[in-house]
Amino acid sequence: MFADDVKIWNVIKSDIESGSLQDDLNSLTRWSRKWLLKLNASKCKVMHICRSLGTVYNMIDDSGNSTIIQQLAEEKDLGVHLTEDLIKPSIQCVRSAAKARSVMGMVNRNFRD
C-alpha cells in the first residue's frame, strides 16, 4: 500500500516555523512507517508560495537515507495548474484552452458531414 496525495501546508514567516514544518515531515514519515504506508521521497515536492526563506526540506527513508525534497515553481494538482506567485492564472487558461481546442479538433475530424 502507498499513502497517496498527502499534503502539508503551513504559513512560514521565520526559520523557527520552517523547523516546525520539517518536524511535521518527520512525524509523517514515522507515521507512514508505523502503518506500513510507504512514502516515496523522490516523488515529494515543496512549493514556496509568494516568497521563500531558502529552506531545504528532507525526508528520511526506511533505510535511513536522507532525500532532499524537490522544489517547484509550478505544479498541476487535481487538474489545476498552480504557480508559486498565484498571480498568473494565464498558465491554467492557456492549457485549458489548448485542451478544449484539441477536443474540438477530434470531434470535428470524427463527425464530418
Order of alpha helices (4+ residues) and beta strands (2+ residues): alpha-beta-beta-beta-beta-beta-beta-alpha
